[in-house]
Amino acid sequence: MQIYTKILIGMAVGAVVGLTLGPNSSLLEKDLYKVSDGAAVGLRLDRNEPDSELKLPRGVPLELRHVETVEGTVTDSTGATHTVPTWVKVRFRLSERLLLRDEGGKLAAQLGNKKLGQSVEAWLPISAEPLTGGGFTLSPMPVSALGDSIVAWAQPIGKLFMRLIKMVIVPLVFASLLVGVASLGDVRKLGRLGGKTLGLYMLTTAVAVTIGLIVAHVFQPGSFIAEADRAALLAQFGSAAEGKSEAAAMAPSAMDNVLAIIPLNPIESLASGNMLQIIFFAVILGVALTMLGEGEGKPVVNFFDRIQNAMIVVIHMVMAIAPYGVAALVAEVVGTSGFSVLKALLVYGLVVVAGLALQATLVYGGLVKVLARMPLIRFMKAIRPAQLIAFSTSSSSAALPVSMECAEENLGVSNSVSSFVLPLGSTVNMDGTALYQGVAAIFIAQVFQMDLTLGDQLSIVLAATMASVGAAGVPGAGMVTLAMVLTAAGIPQVGLALILGMDRLLDMFRTAVNVTGDLAVTSVMAVSEGENLDPLTPEADKADPDRGFEGRLDHDPKPVEPD
């Protein structure tokens, strides 16, 4: 069974586990309240005594187990009466973090000096926000304790896989790029390749945002979201949206991002994984090696060539456990999102996916067919492993080692081209993210019944295109840069709360499109440099164990003795 088939099976298993056994599964009892800041929810020892509110330290998350519910009768905006939960008795344990943050021992004194690990029972107020059309939305909402435990158990498996694959990124990129630049031997060729690559990346990004705006206007996803769903999403994800807006306000300027490409300390850049700085230093060092005396740079190039080959073998070792890691990652994403959020944002999600499909087939298909002179189906088959890793990890950087392997082994791109174009693309080319931002901006504007002018929409195209280039300097790039795009168009940033619940799931789709765009541009660049691409067929893959992902680890290990 081929590796991408195993990964697909892992994804399917993860999705089923997430939907049926995740924290938000409709099949499991909802008996756990997870709050990000215990001090903000107003827990009381006695629900009838305001003075009994617990003096919890700020910023400490709590897991509150349901014990008992007290209901009350309330009247909605239409005059109808409803019976809703007003107070819930909950139980939580005193954690080390909670007690360490208890300044002055106020909480400990209030609880009679209970010790670490002991349980506390308190009353949690439930807020019922009335809706204009009648009814209420309740906050906070419970999740399944069993589902939360299952996701927590699977989480380390996904994290293990992510750490293993990210372990390869820096040594592989630095070694392959240095070897590729040194093998070019022509600085002018490198400059020409860089200019064409950046130009094509910027063009495809601008086209992607435009496609996003068009599909959002055609399908009007904002008109499908109910008022109750809107209120519930704003209540559930409002605090997280504020964090994204604050991160956007602290983002560096475009000029700062340009200057930051030059590393002050290359070793620090390698240690921190700053990809643009690594690319810059590898290019400069590779050029310097070509300018040494004849043969003097060869030992260094040979050394890093062996490092590159060793990293490729490590990739194949890591890919052996990919199906299990992918299953854990998908289970966490689907289980955390929950069916209720997915149902509320179904039309919005389908519009995003439709736009991404158009970008992949029309834009990348056109590039591959016309400029790379390769059938789209053969191209897609050759890059499946990279697409699946990108989809499951939601990280272009995590997929980079697999993308480079697909480019060189499955498509036949030279190392000198792939080692430059792909690392650059994983950092500055975010077509899928830019398209998503275009749809999201229009969707939020539609929900808030805002009419955007042509100038507003042009500002979305410009802001999303530029933000994709500067996203390397911003933590949590996708949603943070979206906050910048919303600001540029005058759309309320609180609207981020409407889409945060589905962001992680849609991030999987848009990252797969990002990686597809990286590989499409890489193929075009290779052909423009005079290379003839030779996509790997399944038959050739089976026949030659030294190409592709199948059979590379079949060689028996042999001792390596130092000279």
N, C-alpha and C positions, 0 to 999 in steps of 0.2 A: 504494500500500500504506500502510495507516494505521500510526501510530507504534507502537502497542502490538503490532501484528503483527511489526514489525521487531525490537522488543525481545524478543519471545518466540522469534524465530528466533535472535537473539544468545544468549539463555539456553541454547537447545538445543545450539548449536554449542559454547559454553563447557563444558557438561556432558560432551559427547562427548570433547572435547579433554582435559578434566581426568581422566576415567576411563581413557582409552586412552594418554595421553601425560604424565600427571602423575607426581610423584615416587613415589607409592605404587601406580602402575599394575602390575598383574600381568603385563603384556605386555613389560615392560622389565626389563633386568638390574638387580638391586639391588647397586650398587657404590659407594655413598657413605654414610658415617656422619656425621650432623649432630649435634653436641653443643652444648648451650647454655653449658657451662662446661668448657673443656678441662682445667682443674686438677682437676676432680672425677672424671675417668674413669681416672686412673692410667696414663697412657702411659709406656712404658719404651723405652729404647734397646736393652736386652737383656732379653728376656722372662724369662730365668733369673736375672737379677740385680736384686733389689729396690732396691738402691742406685742403679740407673741410671734410676729414675723421673724424668721431666722436670719441672723446676721452672717450670711454666707459671704465669703470673699468673692470679689468679682473675677470673671474670666475663667472660672473653673466649671467644666462640663459635668453634668450629673446624669445618671441612669436611674430613673424612678420606677420601681415596680408597683403595679396597680394592686391595691388592697380592697378598696371600697369606693362606691360612687354615690354621691348625693345629687339628686335631680331637683330642678325647680321649674316653675312656669314663667315664661317670658312672652312678651307681645312683640310681634314683628312690625315692620313699617306699614303693612296693610291692615293691621288691627287683629290679625289672627294670633291665637295663643299656641305655644309649643312647649313641650316638656323636653328640656335639654339638661345635660350634666352641668352643674354649677361648681361643684367641688369634688375632688378625687383624693382619697387617702392613699398615700404612696409610701414606699419604704426604700431607703437607700443606705449604703454603707459608708462609714467615714473612711475616706481614702487618705493615703499619705499626702497626696498633693493638696487635698482640702485642708488638712490640719497644718501643713507647712505654710499655707497662705493665710491662716487665721491669725491676723495681726492682733496682738494684745490678748489672745485667748478668749475673745468675745464669744465666739461660737461654742467653744468647749465649755465655758462657764454657763452658757444658756442651756446646754444639753446635759448639765450635771457632770461635766468632766468625763464623758464617755471616751473610751479608748479606740485606738486604730482598729478598724475592722468590725466594730460593733454597728448594729443597725439602728436607724432613726426612722420613726414614723412621723409624717407631717401631712398637712393638707395643701393640695395644689389647686389654685383657682383656675377655672376654665373660662376663658373669654368667649362670649357669643356676640359676634359682630353682625348686626342686622343688614340684610340685603334690600336693595331698592324694590325688587320684584317680589319680596316676601321671603321668609325663611332666614336662616342664620348660617354663618360659618364659624366653626369652633376652633379654638387654638389654646394650647398645643394639641396636636393629634398623636395618638398612640401608635406604636408599631409592635410587631411580634418579638417577644424576648427570645423565643426559640429560633426564629428566622435570623435575628441579629447574631445569635451565637453561631449559627451555621456559616453565615458570611464571615464572621470573625475567625472561624476555624479555617476557612478556605483562603482567607486573605494572605497569610504568609506564603502560600504556594505561588500566588500571583506575584507577590513582591520578590520572591526568590528568583523567579524567571526574569523579571524586569531588571533586577540587579545584575544577574549573570550576563544578560545581553548588553546592558549599558557598560559593563566592565570592558567590553571589547572596543567600544566606540573610539576613545581617545587614541590608544596605540595603533588601531587600524587606520584611522583617518590620517594621523600624523605620518605614519610610515608609508602608506600608499601614496599620499600626496607628495611627500618629499621625493620618493622614487619616481613618480610620474613627472614631476617638474624637472628633475635632473635628467630624465631620459629624453625630454623634449629638446633640451639644449639650445632653444631659441626663445629669448625673452619676448620678442615681438609676437611670436605665435601664441604665447601665454596671454599677452595683453589682448590680442585679437579674440581669443577664446573667451576671456573674461568679459569683454565688452558685449559680445554677442549673447553670452549666457544671461547677463544681467538684463539686457534689453528685452530678451524673449520672456524672461521671468516676469518682468514688470508688465509686459503686454498681456500675458495670459491672466495675470492677477486682475488687471483692469477689466478685461472681458468677463472674468468670473463674477465680479461685483455687479456688473451690468446685467448679467443673466439672473443673478439673485433678485435684483430690483424688478426685472420684467416678470418673473414667475410669481413674485409676491403680489404684484399689481393684478396679474391675470386671475389668480386663485383667491385673493383676498382672505388669507388665513385668519386675520384678526377678527373677521365678522363671525367666526364659528365658535369663539370662546364665550361660554356663558358667564354671567355676572358672578355666580357662586364660585365657579372655578377660578375666576380672576381674583376674587377676594381671598380664596383659600391659598392660592399660589403666592400672593403678596404677603399674607400672614406667615406662611411657612418658610419662605426664602428671603424675606425682607432684610434680615440682619446680614445674611451672606452677600446680598447685593450691595449693601453699604460698604462691606470690605473690599469688593471689586472696585467700587468707585474711588475709595481712598487710595488703592494701589495705583489706579490710573492717574490720580492727581500727583503721585510721586514719581511717575515714569520720567525717564530722561528725555531731553529734546532730541530732535533728529540730528543736530550737529554733534551733540554729546555721543550719540550712538556711532556716528562716523568716526569721531576721534577715538572712541573706545575700541575700535578695531585693532589699533596698534597697541600691543601689550607692553606694559611697563616691566613686567617680569614674566618671560615666556614659561618658566617652570611653574609659576603660580597659575598661569592660564591652562597649562596641561593638567595641573592638579584639580582645578575647579571645573574643567570641561567647558571652558568658554570657546565655543566652536569657531566663531569668526576670528578670534585672536589666534587660535591654533592654526587655522587656514593661512592667515597672514604670515605667521612665523615659519610655517612649513614651506610656503612659497619662497620667502626670502632666503631661507637656508638652502633650499633646493637650487635656486639661482646661483647662490654663492658657491655651491659645490661645482657647478659647471664652469665657474670662472677661475678655479684653482688650476694649477699646472696639470699637464696631461697625466691621467691615472691617479692623481692624488686624492680625488674625491671618491674613487671606486670602492675602497674598503668601507666607507660610511654608507654608500648606496647599497652595497651587497649586504651589510648588516641589517639595514632597515627593510630590504627586500625579503630577508629570511623572517624578520619580525612580522611582516605583512602576511606571508604564507602561513606562519604559525597561528596568527589571529583568525585566518580563514578556517583552519581546522577547529579552533575553539568555537567558532560560529556553528559549525556542524555538530559539535558536541552539545552545545546549548540547545540547538534545534531539536535534538532528540527528546527533550522534555517539554518542548513547546506546546503540544496538545494539552498537557496537564495545567501548565501555567495559563494558557489561553482560557481553559474552562473556568479556572478560579477567577480570572479577571472579569470575564463576561458575567459570571454568576453574581459578582459583587455589584457590577453596574446595573444589571437588570433588576436585581433584588432590592437595591437601594432606591431606584427610581419608582418602582411599584406601578401596578396597572392603573390606578386612579389618575396619577400624573400623566402617564402615557396616553390614556383615553382623553383627558382634557386637552392635551396638546397634539392630538393625532394629526389633524389637518396641517398644523404648522410643521410638524416633523415630516409629513409626506411631501410638503412643498419644498422643504430644504433638500430632501433626498432626490426629488425630481430635478431640481436645479443642479445638484451635484452630478446626476446621471447625464444631463445635457452637457455639462462641462467635460465629463470624461469621454463621451462618445463623439460630440461635435467638435469641440476644440482640440482635445488631445488626439481624437481619431483623425482629424484633418491634418494635424502636425505630423503624425506618424505615417499616414498614408501618402501625403503630398511631399513632405520634406525629407522624411526618413525612408520613404519608399518601402514600407513594410505593411502587410495587412494588419488591421486592428486586432483581429481575433488572435493571430499568432503573437502579437505583442502582449496582449492581455494574458495569454496562457504562460508566456515566459516570465511575467512579473508577479504571478499569483502568490508565491511565498511572501514577497515583500508587502503586497497589499493586505494579506491576512494578518501579518504581524503588526502592520500599522493600524489595522482595524481593531485588533484585540488590545493593543497597548495604548492607543490614542497618542502615540508619540512618534513624530517623524525621526527624531534622534535615535530612539530605540530601534526603529526599523532600518536605520542607515546601514549597519553592517550587512543585513540581508539584502538591502537595495543594491549595494555595491557588488555583492556576489551575483545577484540576478543580472545586473548590467554586464558584468564581465563574462560570466559563464553561460548565462541563458540567452543574452542578446548578442554577445560577441563584441562589446564595446571595449576599447583599449583601456588599460589602467591609467594612462596619462590623462584621458578625458574624464572617465568616471570618477577618479579620485579628486578631481577639481570641481566638476559640475554638481555632483551629488551632495557632498558636504555643504557646499554653498547653498544649494536648494533646500536642504533640510533646515537651514537657518533663516533664509530670506524669502523663500517661495512658499506662500500659504494661500494658494488659490481656493482650496476648499473652505478654509477659514474666512477668507474675504467674501466668498459667495454667501456663506452662512451669515455673516455680519450684515450683508445687504438685505437678506430676507428678514433677519431679526429686527433690523431698524424699521422696516416698513410694517412688520407685524405689530411691534409695540406702538407705533404711531396709529395704526388702525384700531387697536384696542382702546387707546386714549382718544380716539376720534379726532386725530390731528390731520390737517391737510398739508402735505409737504409740497412746496413749490419745486419747480425744475432746478432752481439754484440749490435748494436743500438737498435734492437727490444727487446733483453733481458733487456737492460737498461730501456726501456719503461715499461716492466712488473714489474721490481723491483721498479722503481720510483713510478709507479701508486699504487702498493701494499702498499708501505711505506707511500705515501702521504695520502692514505685513513685513515691510523691510526692517522697521525698527523694533519688531516684536522680540528680537533676540535679547534686547536689554531689559525686557519687562517680565517679571515673574508671573506665571499663570497667563500666558500670552493671549489665548482666545477671548476670554470674557473681559480681561482688562482692556485689551485694544478695542473691544466692542463698546466699552464705556467711553472711550475717546471718540469713537465714531458717533455715538448718540449725542455727545456734547457738541460735536461739530455741526450736527443737523438740528440742534435745539430740541431733542427728544428727551423726556424725563428719564434719568438714569435709574429711577426706582423700577422702571419697566424690566430691568434685568431680572428681578425676582420672578417675573412671569415665565421666563425660559430656563432658569437655572435648574429646575427639576429634570429637564430633558437634555441639558447641555452635555453631560458626560456621554450619553448614548449617541447623540448626534456628532459629538467629537470623534467617535469611532469612524463614522462615515466620512467626515470631512478630512480626517487625517489620511485615510486610504486614498482619497482624491489628491491630497497634497503629494503623497508619495508617487502616485501615478503620473502627476504632472512633472515631478522631478525626473522620473525615468523617461518620459516622453521627450522632454527638453534634452536630456543626456543623449538620447538616440539621434535627435536632430543635430546636435553639436558634433557627434561622432561622424555622421555623414557629411556635414559641412567641412570637416577636416580631412575628407578624402577616405574615410574608412568604409569598408563594405561589411555590413552587419550580417551575421549568420545566426538567426534564432535557433535555439536548441529544441529539437523535437523530442517527444517522450521516448522514441526508439533509440535516438542517439544518446539520450540520458542513460538509458539502461545499458547500452553497449559500451559506453566510456565512463568508468567510475570516477575519473579525474575531472569530469565536467558535471555541472549541476549539483543538486543537493543529495542525490541518491548514491550510496555506495562509497562516499568519500572516507568513511571511517572503517571500511572493510580491511584496510591495510593493517597488518600486525605491527604493534609498536616494536621498535628496535632500540637497543642501548646507544646513547650518544656520548662518546668519551671525549674529554677535552684533549687538545693537541699537547 
